[in-house]
Amino acid sequence: MRRKHFNILLNKIIRGELIWPLQQFSKFCLVPTSYYFNKPLNKPIFGGLVVTYRCNEMCPMCSVRKNADHHKEINTSEFLQLVDQFAELKISGIGITGGEPLLR
């Protein structure tokens, strides 16, 4: 277990939030079960935010530049609404990725 995740778990237990680890465990158990039954049995566990597909690099292994269309990118207020929706769904984590974020 990564040290960061262990610290989160430890802090939750110290604060007396003993049900939280069980909730997380049940979420992760429902993922393969959902696959087996071919229907979602739980809310999403992890959310991904792509800041932008624009990139000024030309890395040979990356195809991000092929998807670059800044007209299709959502604006900042839509981005914040999406983060709020993640909070409502009680997403356990958010991954922020994309091309070169500073080009946005």
N, C-alpha and C positions, 0 to 999 in steps of 0.2 A: 504494500500500500504506500502510495506516495506520502511523503512527510506532510505536505500541505493538507491532504485529505484526512490524514490521521489527526492533525491539529484541529481541524474543523469538528471532527467526531468527538475528540476529547473535550473541546470547549462546550459542545452541546450537552454532553454527559455531566460536566461540572456544573452547568447551569440548571441541571435537573430536567432537561428536555429528553427524557428517556424514550419517549414514543417516536421521536424523529428518526433514530437509526432503524427502527422497525419499519417505519413508513418507506424509507429509502430502500431497504432490503426488499420489501414487497413490490416496489416499483420495478426493481431490477429482475425479480423473479417473473413478473408478468410479461416482460419483453419476449422471452422465448415461448411462453405460453400463448401470447398473441400470435406469434408466427405459426405455431402449431395449429391453432384454430382459424387462422387466416382472417382475423378481425381484431381491431384494437380493444384491449381490455383495460387500458390505463391511459392517462394523459401522457404527453411527451415528457421525457426525462431531461433532455438536453436541447437547447436552442442554438441555432447558428445565425450569426449576423454577418453578412458580407458588406463591408463598408463601401467598396468600389471594385470594379473590375479593371479600372484603368491602371496602367503600370508603364513606367518609362524604362524598365529593364527588358532584356531579351533572353531570358534564361531558356536554354534548349529543352529542359524537361517540363516546362510550365506552359499551360495553354490558357492562362488567364487573359492574356491580351486578345485572344480570339473572341472572347465574350464581351469585350469592352464596348459599351454604349452608354455614355453618361446621360442620355435622354431617358433611359429606362430606370435609372437609379431613383430610389425614393428620397424625399427631402428629409431634413432633420426632424421636423415635427412628426412625420410618419414613422421615422426611426424610433423616436421616443414612445409613440403609441405602441409600437411593436414590443418594446421592452416592457411597457406596462402590461400588455397582454401576456407576456412570458411570466410576469409576477403573478397575475391572476391565475394562471395555470399551475403555479407553484413549481416552475422549472427548477431543477436542481443546479443547473449550470448553463452559462452562455459562452459560446465560442465566438470570438470576433476575428474575422479573417477577411480576405479579399486581396486585391492587387496591392498598390502602394497607397495606403490610407491618406498620406499627406498630399496626394494629388487632388483629393476631394476638398 
